[in-house]
């Protein structure tokens, strides 16, 4: 296998975890420690992150390990920044309603991140926050958006709760991956076009400055 000779030397259990990590990253973009401890721990152990990075670069991708937030993120390889096909494959197009809901979830996470270790919001509270910004989203559309966000490990909840007759008290776990669900330029564009009343930019700029200083 040449440069991937390390795969042949892996124990069967590690080879299985390696494959699962690749599939999960390509399907969901993120691997979150609190959602899948086994896969996250495998990536951050030893040289596994470097080897997964090497493997993904062959098809134009790479990973970033965010230990401070507890997740691993799939990204486009710097060597393939001009490869349009890869950009299209790795970019999820959200509808306006999904963007509105995503930004409210993002704002909620940012407002609570310094005071709570694990951040939750009820379905009822989420709708109150959506209504505050004069956004109207149909229930079926909202449910579908939440399922999509769960697939990409931005949030988590019990599927049975979402399908119950009364979901007002359904608990939704918010993950730090919400902060990286769109890049800064996407965020600025979306805010200008859709929800100018939400004061996201000051919060996001502060976080960006802290990261730059580090």
C-alpha positions in Angstrom: 0.0 0.0 0.0 3.0 2.3 -0.1 2.4 5.4 2.0 -0.6 3.7 3.7 1.4 0.8 5.0 0.4 1.7 8.5 -3.1 0.4 7.7 -1.8 -3.1 7.1 0.0 -3.0 10.5 -3.0 -1.9 12.5 -4.8 -4.3 14.9 -8.2 -5.2 13.5 -10.0 -3.2 16.2 -7.9 -0.1 15.3 -8.4 -0.6 11.6 -12.2 -0.7 12.2 -12.1 2.5 14.2 -9.9 4.2 11.5 -12.5 3.3 8.8 -15.4 4.4 11.0 -13.7 7.8 11.6 -13.2 8.3 7.9 -16.9 7.4 7.1 -18.2 9.6 10.0 -16.2 12.6 8.9 -17.2 12.4 5.3 -20.8 11.9 6.2 -21.2 14.3 9.2 -18.2 16.7 9.0 -17.7 16.5 12.8 -16.8 13.9 15.4 -17.8 15.2 18.8 -16.2 13.8 22.0 -19.4 13.9 24.0 -21.4 12.2 21.2 -18.9 9.5 20.1 -16.2 9.1 22.7 -14.6 6.0 21.1 -14.0 7.7 17.7 -12.8 11.0 19.2 -10.4 9.2 21.6 -9.1 7.1 18.7 -8.3 10.2 16.6 -6.5 12.1 19.3 -4.4 9.1 20.4 -0.8 8.8 19.2 -0.3 9.4 15.5 -3.9 8.6 14.5 -4.8 12.2 13.6 -1.8 12.6 11.4 -2.5 9.3 9.6 -6.2 10.1 9.1 -5.1 13.5 7.8 -2.7 11.8 5.3 -5.4 9.4 4.1 -8.0 12.2 3.6 -5.6 14.4 1.7 -5.6 11.9 -1.2 -9.2 12.9 -1.9 -8.8 16.6 -1.2 -9.7 16.8 2.5 -8.0 17.2 5.9 -9.0 17.5 9.5 -8.6 20.0 12.4 -8.6 18.7 15.9 -10.2 21.2 18.3 -9.2 19.7 21.7 -10.3 22.8 23.6 -13.9 22.3 22.3 -13.8 18.5 22.1 -14.3 17.8 18.5 -12.6 16.9 15.2 -13.7 18.8 12.0 -13.4 17.8 8.3 -12.1 20.5 6.1 -10.9 21.1 2.6 -7.2 20.4 2.2 -5.1 23.5 1.7 -3.6 21.8 -1.4 -7.0 21.7 -3.0 -8.3 25.2 -2.3 -9.0 25.8 -6.0 -10.7 22.5 -6.6 -14.3 23.5 -7.3 -15.7 20.0 -7.3 -14.5 19.4 -3.7 -15.9 22.7 -2.6 -19.3 21.7 -3.9 -19.2 18.3 -2.3 -18.2 19.6 1.1 -20.7 22.5 1.2 -24.1 22.0 2.6 -26.7 24.4 1.2 -29.1 25.5 3.9 -32.5 27.0 3.2 -33.5 30.4 4.6 -35.5 28.8 7.3 -32.6 26.4 8.3 -30.3 29.4 8.3 -32.6 31.3 10.6 -32.9 28.4 13.0 -29.1 27.7 12.9 -28.3 31.3 13.8 -30.7 31.2 16.8 -29.1 28.0 18.0 -25.6 29.5 17.5 -26.6 32.7 19.4 -28.0 30.5 22.2 -24.8 28.5 22.5 -22.6 31.7 22.5 -24.8 33.3 25.2 -24.5 30.3 27.5 -21.0 28.9 26.8 -19.2 30.6 29.6 -21.7 29.7 32.3 -22.7 26.1 31.5 -20.5 23.0 30.8 -23.2 21.2 28.8 -25.6 23.5 27.0 -29.2 22.6 26.4 -32.3 24.3 25.2 -35.9 23.1 25.2 -38.0 23.1 22.0 -40.3 25.6 23.6 -37.4 28.0 24.5 -36.0 27.6 21.0 -39.3 28.7 19.5 -39.5 31.6 21.9 -36.1 32.8 20.6 -37.1 32.3 17.0 -40.3 34.3 17.5 -38.3 37.1 19.2 -36.6 37.7 15.9 -39.9 37.8 14.1 -39.1 34.6 12.2 -41.9 32.2 11.3 -41.0 28.6 10.6 -43.5 25.8 10.1 -43.3 22.9 12.6 -42.6 20.3 9.9 -39.8 22.5 8.4 -38.3 23.1 11.9 -38.3 19.3 12.7 -36.5 18.6 9.4 -33.9 21.3 10.1 -33.2 19.8 13.6 -32.8 16.3 12.1 -30.3 17.8 9.6 -28.3 19.6 12.3 -28.2 16.4 14.3 -26.8 14.5 11.4 -24.0 17.0 11.2 -23.3 16.8 14.9 -24.3 20.4 15.6 -26.9 19.4 18.1 -28.3 16.2 19.7 -31.6 15.0 21.0 -33.7 11.9 21.3 -35.4 11.1 18.0 -38.4 9.7 20.0 -38.8 13.1 21.6 -39.0 14.9 18.3 -41.7 12.4 17.2 -43.9 12.7 20.3 -47.2 14.5 20.3 -46.0 17.1 22.8 -42.4 18.2 22.1 -42.4 21.5 24.0 -40.2 20.2 26.7 -37.9 18.2 24.4 -34.3 18.8 25.4 -31.8 19.7 22.7 -28.0 19.5 23.4 -26.0 22.3 21.7 -22.5 21.4 20.6 -19.6 23.8 20.1 -19.5 22.7 16.5 -22.3 25.3 16.0 -19.6 28.0 16.1 -17.9 26.4 13.1 -21.0 25.5 11.0 -20.3 28.5 8.7 -17.2 30.4 8.1 -17.0 34.1 9.0 -17.7 35.5 5.5 -20.7 33.2 5.2 -22.0 34.4 8.5 -21.5 38.1 7.6 -23.4 37.6 4.3 -26.2 35.7 5.9 -26.7 38.3 8.6 -26.8 41.1 6.0 -29.4 39.3 4.0 -31.6 37.7 6.6 -31.3 38.7 10.3 -29.7 42.1 10.6 -31.3 42.5 14.0 -29.2 39.8 15.7 -26.0 41.1 17.1 -23.7 38.2 16.3 -20.8 40.1 14.8 -19.5 41.6 18.1 -19.5 38.2 19.8 -17.9 36.4 16.9 -15.3 39.1 16.4 -14.2 38.8 20.1 -13.8 35.1 19.7 -11.9 35.5 16.5 -9.5 38.0 18.2 -8.8 35.6 21.0 -8.0 32.7 18.6 -5.7 35.0 16.6 -3.8 36.1 19.8 -3.2 32.4 20.8 
